[in-house]
C-alpha cells in the first residue's frame, strides 16, 4: 500500500469516527427532545395516566443516561488515541496506530444496538 493510499484510508477512517460520534450525539439530542417536549408536558397536563406514560416512555431516562455515558467514553477514547498516534507527513494520524482503539468501540456500539 502506498503512502497516499494509507493517508486516504486514514482520512476515511477518521471521517467514519466523526460520523459515528455525531450520530450518537444526535440520537441523544433526539431523546432529550422526546423527554422535554412530549413526556414532561404530557405528565404535567395529565393527558395520560402514570401507567400509560410508563408504557410509552418506559426507559427514556435510562437511554439518555446510557447515551451520555457512551459519548463521554467515546470522547475519552478519542482523546487517548490522539495522544498515542503517530502522525503521517500529511497531518493525518496513522490508521494502524489507532485501529486498536476503535474496533472495540464499534463492536460495543453494535452490541448496545442489539440490546436496545
OpenMM code with the backbone's topology and positions (N, CA, C; nanometers):
from openmm import Vec3, app, unit

residues = "UNK UNK UNK UNK UNK UNK UNK UNK UNK UNK UNK UNK UNK UNK UNK UNK UNK UNK UNK UNK UNK UNK UNK UNK UNK UNK UNK UNK UNK UNK UNK UNK UNK UNK UNK UNK UNK UNK UNK UNK UNK UNK UNK UNK UNK UNK UNK UNK UNK UNK UNK UNK UNK UNK UNK UNK UNK UNK UNK UNK UNK UNK UNK UNK UNK UNK UNK UNK UNK UNK UNK UNK UNK UNK UNK UNK UNK UNK UNK UNK UNK UNK UNK UNK UNK UNK UNK UNK UNK UNK UNK UNK UNK UNK UNK UNK UNK UNK UNK UNK UNK UNK UNK UNK UNK UNK UNK UNK UNK UNK UNK UNK UNK UNK UNK UNK".split()
positions = [
    Vec3(0.0856, -0.1174, 0.0000),
    Vec3(0.0000, 0.0000, 0.0000),
    Vec3(0.0900, 0.1235, 0.0000),
    Vec3(0.0589, 0.2164, -0.0867),
    Vec3(0.1399, 0.3378, -0.0957),
    Vec3(0.1063, 0.4329, 0.0185),
    Vec3(0.1934, 0.5293, 0.0406),
    Vec3(0.1707, 0.6297, 0.1450),
    Vec3(0.0418, 0.7069, 0.1167),
    Vec3(0.0160, 0.7389, -0.0079),
    Vec3(-0.1062, 0.8116, -0.0433),
    Vec3(-0.2303, 0.7272, -0.0131),
    Vec3(-0.2241, 0.5990, -0.0406),
    Vec3(-0.3371, 0.5111, -0.0103),
    Vec3(-0.3587, 0.5010, 0.1402),
    Vec3(-0.2494, 0.4920, 0.2168),
    Vec3(-0.2608, 0.4872, 0.3624),
    Vec3(-0.3204, 0.6167, 0.4165),
    Vec3(-0.2755, 0.7297, 0.3622),
    Vec3(-0.3303, 0.8587, 0.4054),
    Vec3(-0.4795, 0.8679, 0.3762),
    Vec3(-0.5189, 0.8224, 0.2585),
    Vec3(-0.6601, 0.8265, 0.2203),
    Vec3(-0.7428, 0.7347, 0.3097),
    Vec3(-0.6924, 0.6167, 0.3390),
    Vec3(-0.7611, 0.5224, 0.4272),
    Vec3(-0.7732, 0.5817, 0.5673),
    Vec3(-0.6671, 0.6450, 0.6135),
    Vec3(-0.6690, 0.7080, 0.7454),
    Vec3(-0.7722, 0.8199, 0.7502),
    Vec3(-0.7776, 0.9005, 0.6469),
    Vec3(-0.8765, 1.0085, 0.6408),
    Vec3(-1.0181, 0.9523, 0.6430),
    Vec3(-1.0423, 0.8487, 0.5660),
    Vec3(-1.1759, 0.7875, 0.5640),
    Vec3(-1.2107, 0.7290, 0.7000),
    Vec3(-1.1132, 0.6692, 0.7662),
    Vec3(-1.1364, 0.6136, 0.8983),
    Vec3(-1.1785, 0.7232, 0.9959),
    Vec3(-1.1069, 0.8345, 0.9969),
    Vec3(-1.1407, 0.9433, 1.0896),
    Vec3(-1.2734, 1.0072, 1.0543),
    Vec3(-1.3081, 1.0098, 0.9266),
    Vec3(-1.4401, 1.0604, 0.8882),
    Vec3(-1.5482, 0.9672, 0.9430),
    Vec3(-1.5230, 0.8360, 0.9394),
    Vec3(-1.6178, 0.7398, 0.9953),
    Vec3(-1.6322, 0.7611, 1.1449),
    Vec3(-1.5205, 0.7790, 1.2161),
    Vec3(-1.5249, 0.8010, 1.3607),
    Vec3(-1.6068, 0.9253, 1.3918),
    Vec3(-1.5813, 1.0338, 1.3195),
    Vec3(-1.6555, 1.1581, 1.3408),
    Vec3(-1.8046, 1.1383, 1.3133),
    Vec3(-1.8382, 1.0698, 1.2071),
    Vec3(-1.9795, 1.0425, 1.1751),
    Vec3(-2.0446, 0.9588, 1.2845),
    Vec3(-1.9735, 0.8608, 1.3350),
    Vec3(-2.0245, 0.7746, 1.4409),
    Vec3(-2.0549, 0.8562, 1.5663),
    Vec3(-1.9617, 0.9403, 1.6076),
    Vec3(-1.9801, 1.0232, 1.7274),
    Vec3(-2.0938, 1.1232, 1.7054),
    Vec3(-2.0988, 1.1843, 1.5885),
    Vec3(-2.2065, 1.2798, 1.5595),
    Vec3(-2.3433, 1.2123, 1.5596),
    Vec3(-2.3512, 1.0912, 1.5094),
    Vec3(-2.4776, 1.0173, 1.5093),
    Vec3(-2.5220, 0.9876, 1.6517),
    Vec3(-2.4293, 0.9464, 1.7357),
    Vec3(-2.4623, 0.9203, 1.8765),
    Vec3(-2.5083, 1.0476, 1.9467),
    Vec3(-2.4408, 1.1590, 1.9199),
    Vec3(-2.4790, 1.2865, 1.9812),
    Vec3(-2.6180, 1.3297, 1.9345),
    Vec3(-2.6461, 1.3109, 1.8078),
    Vec3(-2.7765, 1.3456, 1.7525),
    Vec3(-2.8862, 1.2585, 1.8140),
    Vec3(-2.8583, 1.1307, 1.8313),
    Vec3(-2.9532, 1.0391, 1.8942),
    Vec3(-2.9832, 1.0852, 2.0369),
    Vec3(-2.8806, 1.1247, 2.1103),
    Vec3(-2.9003, 1.1738, 2.2468),
    Vec3(-2.9849, 1.2993, 2.2500),
    Vec3(-2.9615, 1.3885, 2.1556),
    Vec3(-3.0420, 1.5108, 2.1482),
    Vec3(-3.1877, 1.4766, 2.1167),
    Vec3(-3.2105, 1.3821, 2.0287),
    Vec3(-3.3470, 1.3388, 1.9977),
    Vec3(-3.4166, 1.2821, 2.1222),
    Vec3(-3.3432, 1.2052, 2.2000),
    Vec3(-3.4006, 1.1503, 2.3227),
    Vec3(-3.4390, 1.2614, 2.4206),
    Vec3(-3.3525, 1.3614, 2.4343),
    Vec3(-3.3828, 1.4730, 2.5245),
    Vec3(-3.5047, 1.5527, 2.4754),
    Vec3(-3.5179, 1.5679, 2.3463),
    Vec3(-3.6341, 1.6380, 2.2898),
    Vec3(-3.7617, 1.5588, 2.3200),
    Vec3(-3.7565, 1.4286, 2.3009),
    Vec3(-3.8733, 1.3445, 2.3306),
    Vec3(-3.9143, 1.3618, 2.4767),
    Vec3(-3.8162, 1.3605, 2.5648),
    Vec3(-3.8473, 1.3742, 2.7074),
    Vec3(-3.9041, 1.5117, 2.7386),
    Vec3(-3.8389, 1.6159, 2.6911),
    Vec3(-3.8776, 1.7519, 2.7290),
    Vec3(-3.9996, 1.8049, 2.6537),
    Vec3(-4.0190, 1.7606, 2.5300),
    Vec3(-4.1293, 1.8135, 2.4501),
    Vec3(-4.2543, 1.7253, 2.4505),
    Vec3(-4.2391, 1.6006, 2.4898),
    Vec3(-4.3536, 1.5101, 2.4896),
    Vec3(-4.3820, 1.4527, 2.6287),
    Vec3(-4.2840, 1.3821, 2.6837),
    Vec3(-4.3061, 1.3140, 2.8104),
    Vec3(-4.3424, 1.4107, 2.9229),
    Vec3(-4.2565, 1.5094, 2.9484),
    Vec3(-4.2816, 1.6004, 3.0607),
    Vec3(-4.4100, 1.6821, 3.0443),
    Vec3(-4.4401, 1.7389, 2.9255),
    Vec3(-4.5682, 1.8096, 2.9106),
    Vec3(-4.6896, 1.7181, 2.9266),
    Vec3(-4.6813, 1.5962, 2.8758),
    Vec3(-4.7934, 1.5027, 2.8922),
    Vec3(-4.8117, 1.4676, 3.0389),
    Vec3(-4.7018, 1.4502, 3.1084),
    Vec3(-4.7082, 1.4199, 3.2503),
    Vec3(-4.7685, 1.5369, 3.3278),
    Vec3(-4.7235, 1.6588, 3.2992),
    Vec3(-4.7725, 1.7775, 3.3696),
    Vec3(-4.9203, 1.8033, 3.3410),
    Vec3(-4.9627, 1.7788, 3.2180),
    Vec3(-5.1016, 1.8051, 3.1797),
    Vec3(-5.1961, 1.6921, 3.2200),
    Vec3(-5.1418, 1.5801, 3.2590),
    Vec3(-5.2264, 1.4677, 3.2968),
    Vec3(-5.2980, 1.4043, 3.1797),
    Vec3(-5.2387, 1.4153, 3.0606),
    Vec3(-5.3017, 1.3584, 2.9412),
    Vec3(-5.3066, 1.2058, 2.9448),
    Vec3(-5.2073, 1.1467, 3.0095),
    Vec3(-5.2031, 1.0013, 3.0239),
    Vec3(-5.1821, 0.9685, 3.1711),
    Vec3(-5.2267, 0.8517, 3.2097),
    Vec3(-5.2008, 0.8067, 3.3468),
    Vec3(-5.0519, 0.7736, 3.3596),
    Vec3(-5.0067, 0.7612, 3.4832),
    Vec3(-4.8659, 0.7271, 3.5051),
    Vec3(-4.8323, 0.5917, 3.4427),
    Vec3(-4.9241, 0.4971, 3.4525),
    Vec3(-4.9019, 0.3659, 3.3913),
    Vec3(-4.8903, 0.3758, 3.2390),
    Vec3(-4.9756, 0.4584, 3.1782),
    Vec3(-4.9682, 0.4765, 3.0332),
    Vec3(-4.8369, 0.5433, 2.9928),
    Vec3(-4.7950, 0.6438, 3.0704),
    Vec3(-4.6673, 0.7096, 3.0411),
    Vec3(-4.5512, 0.6109, 3.0509),
    Vec3(-4.5572, 0.5223, 3.1494),
    Vec3(-4.4508, 0.4238, 3.1647),
    Vec3(-4.4463, 0.3258, 3.0480),
    Vec3(-4.5615, 0.2953, 2.9922),
    Vec3(-4.5649, 0.2059, 2.8762),
    Vec3(-4.5000, 0.2741, 2.7559),
    Vec3(-4.5352, 0.3999, 2.7333),
    Vec3(-4.4860, 0.4714, 2.6156),
    Vec3(-4.3401, 0.5152, 2.6322),
    Vec3(-4.3057, 0.5648, 2.7507),
    Vec3(-4.1728, 0.6219, 2.7748),
    Vec3(-4.0972, 0.5425, 2.8824),
    Vec3(-4.1078, 0.4134, 2.8797),
    Vec3(-4.0618, 0.3286, 2.9909),
    Vec3(-3.9170, 0.3507, 3.0321),
    Vec3(-3.8296, 0.3721, 2.9383),
    Vec3(-3.6886, 0.3821, 2.9752),
    Vec3(-3.6195, 0.5031, 2.9142),
    Vec3(-3.6926, 0.6099, 2.8936),
    Vec3(-3.6358, 0.7268, 2.8269),
    Vec3(-3.5160, 0.7831, 2.9033),
    Vec3(-3.5256, 0.7937, 3.0350),
    Vec3(-3.4134, 0.8493, 3.1115),
    Vec3(-3.2938, 0.7551, 3.1105),
    Vec3(-3.3187, 0.6260, 3.1149),
    Vec3(-3.2089, 0.5288, 3.1080),
    Vec3(-3.1360, 0.5380, 2.9745),
    Vec3(-3.2115, 0.5564, 2.8655),
    Vec3(-3.1494, 0.5723, 2.7343),
    Vec3(-3.0668, 0.6997, 2.7276),
    Vec3(-3.1202, 0.8076, 2.7838),
    Vec3(-3.0459, 0.9336, 2.7864),
    Vec3(-2.9162, 0.9171, 2.8651),
    Vec3(-2.9253, 0.8562, 2.9819),
    Vec3(-2.8065, 0.8356, 3.0655),
    Vec3(-2.7031, 0.7468, 2.9959),
    Vec3(-2.7500, 0.6394, 2.9329),
    Vec3(-2.6602, 0.5499, 2.8610),
    Vec3(-2.5913, 0.6228, 2.7466),
    Vec3(-2.6671, 0.7009, 2.6722),
    Vec3(-2.6111, 0.7763, 2.5609),
    Vec3(-2.5051, 0.8748, 2.6092),
    Vec3(-2.5326, 0.9465, 2.7177),
    Vec3(-2.4355, 1.0425, 2.7710),
    Vec3(-2.3082, 0.9721, 2.8161),
    Vec3(-2.3227, 0.8593, 2.8836),
    Vec3(-2.2061, 0.7830, 2.9283),
    Vec3(-2.1250, 0.7312, 2.8095),
    Vec3(-2.1963, 0.6826, 2.7098),
    Vec3(-2.1292, 0.6298, 2.5909),
    Vec3(-2.0526, 0.7404, 2.5181),
    Vec3(-2.1137, 0.8585, 2.5046),
    Vec3(-2.0456, 0.9698, 2.4391),
    Vec3(-1.9223, 1.0143, 2.5173),
    Vec3(-1.9320, 1.0165, 2.6492),
    Vec3(-1.8154, 1.0508, 2.7313),
    Vec3(-1.7042, 0.9478, 2.7100),
    Vec3(-1.7422, 0.8213, 2.7073),
    Vec3(-1.6445, 0.7150, 2.6855),
    Vec3(-1.5791, 0.7292, 2.5481),
    Vec3(-1.6596, 0.7545, 2.4462),
    Vec3(-1.6047, 0.7741, 2.3119),
    Vec3(-1.5049, 0.8892, 2.3102),
    Vec3(-1.5408, 1.0008, 2.3730),
    Vec3(-1.4527, 1.1166, 2.3718),
    Vec3(-1.3216, 1.0872, 2.4444),
    Vec3(-1.3293, 1.0171, 2.5560),
    Vec3(-1.2077, 0.9796, 2.6288),
    Vec3(-1.1189, 0.8901, 2.5433),
    Vec3(-1.1788, 0.7950, 2.4731),
    Vec3(-1.1013, 0.7046, 2.3884),
    Vec3(-1.0401, 0.7790, 2.2702),
    Vec3(-1.1148, 0.8717, 2.2129),
    Vec3(-1.0617, 0.9511, 2.1022),
    Vec3(-0.9442, 1.0352, 2.1509),
    Vec3(-0.9610, 1.0992, 2.2657),
    Vec3(-0.8517, 1.1794, 2.3214),
    Vec3(-0.7285, 1.0933, 2.3471),
    Vec3(-0.7494, 0.9756, 2.4036),
    Vec3(-0.6380, 0.8858, 2.4323),
    Vec3(-0.5717, 0.8397, 2.3023),
    Vec3(-0.6517, 0.8098, 2.2023),
    Vec3(-0.5968, 0.7660, 2.0743),
    Vec3(-0.5102, 0.8755, 2.0133),
    Vec3(-0.5565, 0.9992, 2.0193),
    Vec3(-0.4791, 1.1084, 1.9619),
    Vec3(-0.3502, 1.1332, 2.0383),
    Vec3(-0.3483, 1.1018, 2.1660),
    Vec3(-0.2235, 1.1145, 2.2425),
    Vec3(-0.1223, 1.0093, 2.2011),
    Vec3(-0.1704, 0.8954, 2.1520),
    Vec3(-0.0829, 0.7819, 2.1219),
    Vec3(-0.0480, 0.7673, 1.9736),
    Vec3(-0.1134, 0.8435, 1.8867),
    Vec3(-0.0968, 0.8183, 1.7431),
    Vec3(0.0364, 0.8695, 1.6915),
    Vec3(0.0732, 0.8117, 1.5809),
    Vec3(0.1876, 0.8583, 1.5040),
    Vec3(0.1294, 0.9304, 1.3840),
    Vec3(0.1586, 1.0596, 1.3702),
    Vec3(0.1030, 1.1346, 1.2592),
    Vec3(0.1884, 1.1165, 1.1346),
    Vec3(0.1213, 1.1035, 1.0240),
    Vec3(0.1887, 1.0909, 0.8962),
    Vec3(0.2282, 1.2297, 0.8474),
    Vec3(0.3080, 1.2349, 0.7469),
    Vec3(0.3551, 1.3623, 0.6933),
    Vec3(0.2422, 1.4546, 0.6523),
    Vec3(0.1311, 1.3999, 0.6085),
    Vec3(0.0197, 1.4820, 0.5631),
    Vec3(-0.0602, 1.5403, 0.6782),
    Vec3(-0.0296, 1.4991, 0.8005),
    Vec3(-0.1028, 1.5504, 0.9146),
    Vec3(-0.2147, 1.4604, 0.9622),
    Vec3(-0.2407, 1.3517, 0.8929),
    Vec3(-0.3450, 1.2593, 0.9366),
    Vec3(-0.2829, 1.1500, 1.0207),
    Vec3(-0.3501, 1.1114, 1.1276),
    Vec3(-0.2945, 1.0047, 1.2107),
    Vec3(-0.2936, 0.8726, 1.1360),
    Vec3(-0.1981, 0.7916, 1.1671),
    Vec3(-0.1861, 0.6607, 1.1058),
    Vec3(-0.3033, 0.5729, 1.1468),
    Vec3(-0.3694, 0.5167, 1.0511),
    Vec3(-0.4816, 0.4266, 1.0774),
    Vec3(-0.4374, 0.3101, 1.1649),
    Vec3(-0.3215, 0.2592, 1.1369),
    Vec3(-0.2740, 0.1410, 1.2077),
    Vec3(-0.2441, 0.1731, 1.3538),
    Vec3(-0.2108, 0.2975, 1.3830),
    Vec3(-0.1760, 0.3341, 1.5197),
    Vec3(-0.2985, 0.3465, 1.6100),
    Vec3(-0.4159, 0.3689, 1.5520),
    Vec3(-0.5352, 0.3916, 1.6341),
    Vec3(-0.6446, 0.2874, 1.6161),
    Vec3(-0.6280, 0.1983, 1.5214),
    Vec3(-0.7328, 0.0992, 1.4936),
    Vec3(-0.7677, 0.0178, 1.6184),
    Vec3(-0.6694, -0.0118, 1.7009),
    Vec3(-0.6954, -0.0939, 1.8191),
    Vec3(-0.7893, -0.0251, 1.9181),
    Vec3(-0.7992, 0.1077, 1.9100),
    Vec3(-0.8901, 0.1792, 1.9993),
    Vec3(-1.0341, 0.1740, 1.9494),
    Vec3(-1.0545, 0.1798, 1.8193),
    Vec3(-1.1891, 0.1992, 1.7675),
    Vec3(-1.2599, 0.0729, 1.7244),
    Vec3(-1.1893, -0.0309, 1.6936),
    Vec3(-1.2576, -0.1569, 1.6616),
    Vec3(-1.3387, -0.2044, 1.7819),
    Vec3(-1.2825, -0.2043, 1.9056),
    Vec3(-1.3657, -0.2422, 2.0198),
    Vec3(-1.4846, -0.1483, 2.0407),
    Vec3(-1.4681, -0.0195, 2.0117),
    Vec3(-1.5802, 0.0739, 2.0259),
    Vec3(-1.6907, 0.0421, 1.9273),
    Vec3(-1.6531, 0.0110, 1.8053),
    Vec3(-1.7535, -0.0235, 1.7047),
    Vec3(-1.8281, -0.1503, 1.7450),
    Vec3(-1.7559, -0.2474, 1.7970),
    Vec3(-1.8209, -0.3707, 1.8427),
    Vec3(-1.9123, -0.3437, 1.9612),
    Vec3(-1.8685, -0.2569, 2.0526),
    Vec3(-1.9522, -0.2214, 2.1665),
    Vec3(-2.0803, -0.1529, 2.1197),
    Vec3(-2.0672, -0.0597, 2.0282),
    Vec3(-2.1857, 0.0102, 1.9772),
    Vec3(-2.2818, -0.0879, 1.9104),
    Vec3(-2.2280, -0.1803, 1.8344),
    Vec3(-2.3109, -0.2808, 1.7677),
    Vec3(-2.3837, -0.3656, 1.8716),
    Vec3(-2.3134, -0.4065, 1.9772),
    Vec3(-2.3752, -0.4872, 2.0823),
    Vec3(-2.4834, -0.4088, 2.1556),
    Vec3(-2.4559, -0.2809, 2.1823),
    Vec3(-2.5563, -0.1981, 2.2510),
    Vec3(-2.6815, -0.1841, 2.1662),
    Vec3(-2.6665, -0.1693, 2.0358),
    Vec3(-2.7833, -0.1576, 1.9483),
    Vec3(-2.8644, -0.2857, 1.9499),
    Vec3(-2.7985, -0.3987, 1.9614),
    Vec3(-2.8713, -0.5261, 1.9679),
    Vec3(-2.9508, -0.5365, 2.0973),
    Vec3(-2.9015, -0.4719, 2.2045),
    Vec3(-2.9687, -0.4785, 2.3335),
    Vec3(-3.0883, -0.3844, 2.3419),
    Vec3(-3.0898, -0.2797, 2.2615),
    Vec3(-3.1964, -0.1792, 2.2725),
    Vec3(-3.3210, -0.2191, 2.1983),
] * unit.nanometer
topology = app.Topology()
chain = topology.addChain("A")
for resn in residues:
    res = topology.addResidue(resn, chain)
    for name in ("N", "CA", "C"):
        topology.addAtom(name, app.Element.getBySymbol(name[0]), res)
